[in-house]
């Protein structure tokens, strides 16, 4: 049984902050059932550590395909209660890097989709992604493309400024020709 656990932890290494409970083969899809590890979590309101569980919540997120099949990760997330008397806030535990707030895909999958969409936006990108077992609409592909940060332009080493006049003895103007890189 130890070898199977090692194989699961190797194949799903991006889910290492989670405790993988079950992996099920459903034909075109692989379903991974996981839970968050037990331990204390800081309250987002006051910062106090708590292990007091208020309830549980299931989240489903898509992950990077394995063996040309989609991977669906069903995570059981704890809803915790802050122990501080003045706070008493209930909150779901967050796992940055694995489960981002409001997202239906893991950051690994979003990064891979972004790499394909950066080269092939729109319909061509969705066709290429469907071959890679990542199905999504062209609109979603464009949304992911628009969320990507723009590359930083190079800083010019030399900047030239030229003065000229629009009319004789009139207002002077200035122009800066392109950067010398």
N, C-alpha and C positions, 0 to 999 in steps of 0.2 A: 504493500500500500504506500510505502514511503516513496517508491519510484514514481507512482502516479502523481503524488503531490508535488514532487520535484518537476515533473513534466508540465503540470498545470501552472506552477509558479514561473516556469520558463516561458511558456507560450503566452501567458497573460501577465507578463512582467510589468506592464503599465498599470496594472491594478494592484500593485504590491502593497499600498496602504490599506487595502481591503482584506478581509478574511473570506477566501473563496470556499463556499460550502458545497456547491454542486455544479457540474457541467453537463448539460443535456444536448444531445444531437437531435435536431428537429428537421432534418433534411436540408433545406436551403439555408437554415439558420442554426447557429449555436447559441444556446441560452446559458448564461453564467449567472448563478445565484450567489450573491455575496452579502456580507454584512460589514458594518463598520466595527473596528476593534473596540473592545471594552477599555475604558479608561476615562480619566477626567477631561473635561472640555471647558474652555474659558467662556464665560458669558459675554456676548457681544455688547451688552449694556454697561455692565460694571466691571467686567474682567475677572470676577470670582470663579474659581474652579468648582465644577460640579460633576457628580456622577449620578444624580437623581433623575431617573427616567420617568417622563410623563406619559409617553406612548411611543409607538413606532409608525413609520411611514415608508412606503415602497416607492423607489424611483427607478425608471427604466431609461437607460442611455445606450446609444449605439457606440460600439468600439471598432477598432481597426479590424478588417476582415482577416479570417484565418482559413487557409485552404480554399480560397475563392468562395467563402461563405460568410454571410453577414454575422456579426456577433452582437447579441443583445445582452446587456448586463443589467440584471434586476438587483438593486441594492436596497437592503433594509436599513434605513437610517433612523437613529434614535431622535426623539423629541425630548429635550431636557428642560428641567426647571432650575432657575437660579436659586441658590440657597440664601442669598442676602435678603433680609427682611424688607428693606426698602425697595428692592428691585422686583423680585418674584416674576421675572420675565420667562416665558417659555420660548424655546428656539430649537431649530433643527441644527444638528452638527454639520459643519461644512468640511469638505475634503478638497482643498485647492490642488489643482493639477489632475484630479480624477473626476470629481463632480463639481462643476462650476454652477453657480446659482442660475436658475432658469434655463439651463442648456439641456438639449436632448442628445448631444453628442459629447464624447470625451474630448479634451483638448488635443490628444494625439490624433484622433480622426479628423478634427477640424483643421489641424495643421497639414495633414496629408491632402485633404480636399483643397485647401488653400494653395498648396504647391502645384496641383494639377490645374486649378482654375486660373492661377496667375499666368500660366502658359496658354491655356485654351478656355476662354470664357464662354458662357452661354451654352448653346446646344452641343457644340463640339466637346466642351468640358464634361457635360453630363453623359455623352456617349462614351468618352474615355473612362469616366468614373464607373459606369455600369459594367464595363469589362473587368474593372478591378473590384467588383462586388460592392460598390458604394453607390446606392441608388438615391438620387435626389433630383429635384426639378431644376430647370435652368434658372428660375427666379431665385431659388435658394443658393445656387452657385454664384449668381451675381451679388447676392447679399453678402456672402462670405468674402467675395473679391473686394467689395466696397469697404468691408471692415478691416482689411489688411492695411497695415501702416505704409505710408508712402516712403520710398527711399529718400534718404537725406541728400540734397544736392551738394556737390563738392564746394568747399570754401575757396574763393579765389585768392591767389597769392599776390596778384597785382591788379589794381583797379585804376583805370584812366578816366580823367574828367576833361572835357573839352568845352570851352566857352565860345559862343557865337552870338550874333545879333540877328533878329528876325528882319528888321529894317535898319537902314543907316540911322544912327543916333537914336535908336529906340531901345526897347527893353531887351536886356541880354538874356540868353537862354543857356542852359547847360545840358549836356548829354553825357551819359557814361556808356562808352562802347562795351561790348560783351567782356566777360572776365577772361583774363589771360591765365590759363591753367597749365 
